[in-house]
Amino acid sequence: MVRTVLCFGDSNTHGTRPMDASGRLERFPEHERWPGILRQRLGAGWLVIEEGLPARTTVHDDPIEGAHKNGLAYLQPCLESHLPVDVVVLMLGTNDLKARFALTPADIAAGAELLLQRIGAAGAGPGGAPPRILLMSPVPIEEAGVLAEIFAGGAAKGRALAPRYRALAARQGVAFLDAGEHATASPVDGVHFDADQHARLATAVEQAIRAIG
């Protein structure tokens, strides 16, 4: 039996390379981005689905980049498209740190909680049960390079997310992984990962998924 893992996230799930110029979106090849490495590590008994959208937020329409960046709006059809889903790996919140949203860490965690509730209620797991969930707090950002102004004020907020996500996971009864304990953002743009960090994160996610069972 093949089990399905749905990796639902933003540009760091998509595999966007660190940006050295505004608007330059380049992607690591499959074997270098963490969901692709995860696929290799889990092996033939697993199907790993990459659902990473650059600029995706938890639950907010982006007034500049578009309403389609709202993670909550796409989550239900995504789950239904891929059902049955055994495990959902959820890592969102980085883009909520953008200055244009003016959100607090508590606001961002509340958005993540809405996503967890939607996953739990979707009936997208085997036999209509809820999928198992691995909630990941995003890697803390730095205000650097071409993205510094967009994320102005976001670095301090980002460092406050891990304890809130940990408490949220405990409250909702889902597994938790602090991605910031395993990967760091590139100094090039302060947000995206270098290839070696994708590899490190994939190892941690594999271990967490196997621990879920």
Secondary structure, 3 states (H helix, E strand, C coil): CCEEEEEEECHHHHCECCCCCCCCCCECCHHHCHHHHHHHHHCCCEEEEEEECCCCECCCCECCCEHHHEHHHHHHHHHHHHCCCCEEEEECCCHHHCHHHCCCHHHHHHHHHHHHHHHHHCCCCHHHCCCEEEEEECCCCCCCHHHCCCCCCHHHHHHCHHHHHHHHHHHHCCEEEEHHHCCCCCCCCCCCCCHHHHHHHHHHHHHHHHHHC
